[in-house]
Amino acid sequence: MAFREKLAWISVATMSLVYGWYFWTILPLARTGAGSAWHYAKLLQGTIITVVVLQIVLTVAAAALSPREARAPEDEREKLITLRGTRIAYFVLVTGALCVCVAGLFFDTNSLLLGNYALMAVVVANLVKDFTQIVQYRLAG
């Protein structure tokens, strides 16, 4: 498995678990309006810090297990894989942003839900980027 594929798996695992927990927790609260803005901010802050720390620790561990691969620059194939993932994720993000706009304009959606839906669009786009890269590495290798 290529080192950058490992990084994509790390990103998928950490973001799926941590943000999955966050959205599972926050969306029911946001729909009912329960809790304070401070409570929501603390949940989001903890979520972001957890994702960052997990990704750093796991990336350092992966680099320690294969230091030569970690130091190697991206080759042309890896650059193309990254570009393909980013291109597909862009369309997912734009679609998510449009859905958030529609929810805000045509449905009675509170600002807390809209903000979390926008965050969800970013997370889903990143997951799509990572999954696309994983599939491309599997097809190429």
C-alpha positions as CSV (number, residue, x, y, z in Angstrom):
1,M,0.0,0.0,0.0
2,A,1.4,3.4,-1.0
3,F,2.2,5.9,1.8
4,R,-0.3,8.4,0.5
5,E,-3.0,5.8,0.3
6,K,-2.3,5.1,4.0
7,L,-2.8,8.8,4.7
8,A,-6.1,8.7,2.8
9,W,-7.2,5.8,4.9
10,I,-6.2,7.6,8.1
11,S,-8.3,10.6,7.0
12,V,-11.3,8.5,6.1
13,A,-11.2,6.6,9.4
14,T,-10.7,9.6,11.7
15,M,-13.1,11.8,10.0
16,S,-15.8,9.1,9.7
17,L,-15.6,8.2,13.3
18,V,-15.2,11.6,14.9
19,Y,-17.5,13.6,12.6
20,G,-20.0,10.8,12.5
21,W,-20.2,11.0,16.3
22,Y,-20.4,14.8,16.1
23,F,-23.3,14.9,13.6
24,W,-25.1,12.0,15.4
25,T,-24.9,14.1,18.6
26,I,-25.5,17.6,17.3
27,L,-28.2,17.3,14.7
28,P,-31.0,16.1,17.0
29,L,-30.1,18.9,19.4
30,A,-30.0,21.5,16.6
31,R,-33.4,20.4,15.2
32,T,-35.1,20.9,18.6
33,G,-33.1,23.9,19.6
34,A,-32.0,22.2,22.9
35,G,-28.7,23.4,24.4
36,S,-26.9,26.7,24.2
37,A,-24.6,28.1,21.6
38,W,-21.7,27.6,24.0
39,H,-22.5,23.9,24.2
40,Y,-22.5,23.6,20.4
41,A,-19.3,25.5,20.1
42,K,-17.6,23.2,22.7
43,L,-18.7,20.1,20.9
44,L,-17.4,21.4,17.6
45,Q,-14.1,22.5,19.1
46,G,-13.6,19.1,20.7
47,T,-14.4,17.4,17.4
48,I,-11.9,19.5,15.5
49,I,-9.2,19.0,18.1
50,T,-9.8,15.3,18.2
51,V,-9.6,14.9,14.4
52,V,-6.4,17.0,14.2
53,V,-4.7,15.1,17.0
54,L,-5.7,11.7,15.7
55,Q,-4.6,12.5,12.2
56,I,-1.2,13.9,13.4
57,V,-0.6,10.8,15.7
58,L,-1.5,8.3,13.0
59,T,0.4,10.1,10.3
60,V,3.5,10.2,12.4
61,A,3.1,6.5,13.2
62,A,2.7,5.7,9.5
63,A,5.7,7.8,8.6
64,A,7.7,6.1,11.3
65,L,6.8,2.7,9.9
66,S,7.9,3.6,6.4
67,P,10.2,6.7,6.6
68,R,11.6,6.3,3.1
69,E,8.2,6.5,1.5
70,A,7.2,9.3,3.8
71,R,10.1,11.5,2.6
72,A,9.7,10.7,-1.1
73,P,8.2,13.5,-3.2
74,E,4.9,12.9,-5.0
75,D,5.4,11.4,-8.4
76,E,3.3,12.2,-11.5
77,R,0.9,9.3,-10.8
78,E,0.3,10.5,-7.3
79,K,-0.3,14.1,-8.4
80,L,-2.8,12.9,-10.9
81,I,-4.6,10.8,-8.3
82,T,-4.7,13.8,-5.9
83,L,-6.1,16.0,-8.7
84,R,-8.8,13.5,-9.6
85,G,-9.9,13.3,-6.0
86,T,-10.0,17.0,-5.6
87,R,-12.0,17.5,-8.8
88,I,-14.7,15.1,-7.8
89,A,-14.8,16.5,-4.2
90,Y,-15.3,20.0,-5.6
91,F,-18.6,19.0,-7.3
92,V,-19.7,17.3,-4.1
93,L,-18.9,20.4,-2.1
94,V,-20.7,22.7,-4.6
95,T,-23.8,20.4,-4.5
96,G,-23.8,20.4,-0.8
97,A,-23.5,24.2,-0.7
98,L,-26.4,24.6,-3.1
99,C,-28.5,22.2,-0.9
100,V,-27.7,24.3,2.2
101,C,-28.8,27.4,0.2
102,V,-32.0,25.8,-0.8
103,A,-32.6,24.7,2.8
104,G,-32.1,28.2,4.0
105,L,-34.2,29.9,1.4
106,F,-37.2,27.6,1.0
107,F,-37.4,25.7,4.2
108,D,-37.7,27.0,7.7
109,T,-34.2,25.9,8.8
110,N,-32.5,27.5,11.7
111,S,-29.0,28.9,11.5
112,L,-27.5,26.2,13.6
113,L,-28.7,23.5,11.3
114,L,-27.6,25.4,8.2
115,G,-24.1,25.8,9.7
116,N,-23.9,22.1,10.5
117,Y,-25.2,21.2,7.1
118,A,-22.5,23.3,5.5
119,L,-19.9,21.6,7.7
120,M,-21.3,18.3,6.7
121,A,-20.9,19.2,3.0
122,V,-17.2,20.0,3.7
123,V,-16.7,16.7,5.6
124,V,-18.5,14.6,2.9
125,A,-16.5,16.3,0.1
126,N,-13.3,15.5,2.0
127,L,-14.4,11.9,2.4
128,V,-15.3,11.6,-1.3
129,K,-11.8,13.0,-2.1
130,D,-10.1,10.5,0.1
131,F,-12.2,7.5,-1.2
132,T,-11.6,8.6,-4.8
133,Q,-7.9,8.6,-4.1
134,I,-8.0,5.2,-2.4
135,V,-9.9,3.7,-5.4
136,Q,-7.4,5.3,-7.8
137,Y,-4.4,3.9,-5.9
138,R,-6.1,0.5,-5.9
139,L,-6.7,0.6,-9.7
140,A,-3.2,1.9,-10.4
141,G,-1.4,-0.6,-8.2
